C-alpha cells in the first residue's frame, strides 16, 4: 500500500506574556531576572506583532509486507516570527536575549521506518532535519541539527524491552551570537513487565536507562 498526502494550514498566535513583559523596562540590565530554565536573561517587547504562518506538508506512506515507512517534507512561511536574539551582553555570565519579530522560512524532512523482524522483534529507524532562516538570510537561532536514530524492540506477552541510539550532528549554524555545538550520540534502554488482573488492577515493573554513555 502506498499513499501520498498533501496538507495546507494557516495559523496565527498573539505574543505570550513572557514574550511581551519579561524584564520589561529595566532601569539597569544588571537587575535582570535570570530564567534558569533557558539559562538566559530574557527581555520582552510590548510592541511585538502577532505571528502568523502558512504551512505545507507533503507526506508519503508505504506499507509493504513487514515494513511501514512514513516520510514527510514540510515548508513553513512565517510573517513576524517571534524569536529570541542574543544581543551580545551577559549578566552574571548568562547571555541576554531579546524577543524580536522577523519573517522566517523553515524547510525540513521527517522520516520513520518500522520493520518487523519476527513475531517478537522489530526495528525502527528514524530521523529529522530542519533549516530555518530569517528575512536577513541569517539562521534562526538554536535550531536542532540533523538527527538520525534507531530502536530495537522485543515484545513477548507481558514483557517489553528496547534499546535505542540517537546520533545528532554538529550544529555549525547556531544563529548570530550563539555558540556552535558538537554532535553527540545518546544510548537509551528500558524493560517493562506487566502483571494483569492483579488484585483487580494492573501492576507494571520497569527499569529505564537514559544517556547510558553520558
Number of C-alpha atoms within 10 A of each C-alpha: 8 11 10 12 10 12 10 12 10 12 10 12 12 13 20 13 11 15 22 19 16 22 20 15 12 12 9 7 15 11 11 19 15 18 12 9 6 10 12 21 27 24 24 23 20 15 10 18 18 15 18 18 20 15 16 16 16 15 17 15 17 15 14 11 9 11 15 17 18 18 18 18 18 18 20 19 18 22 19 19 22 23 16 18 22 19 13 11 13 15 15 10 10 15 21 21 20 19 21 19 19 18 17 23 21 16 15 16 18 16 17 18 18 19 17 15 14 10 9 12 15 18 18 18 18 18 18 19 16 17 17 21 17 20 15 9 10 14 18 22 20 18 15 17 21 18 19 18 18 18 18 18 19 17 15 11 8 11 15 16 18 18 16 18 17 19 17 18 16 16 17 12 20 19 20 15 14 15 13 13 15 11 14 12 16 15 18 16 18 15 17 15 16 15 13 12 9 9 8 6 8 10 12 11 10 13 10 13 11 12 12 12 8 8
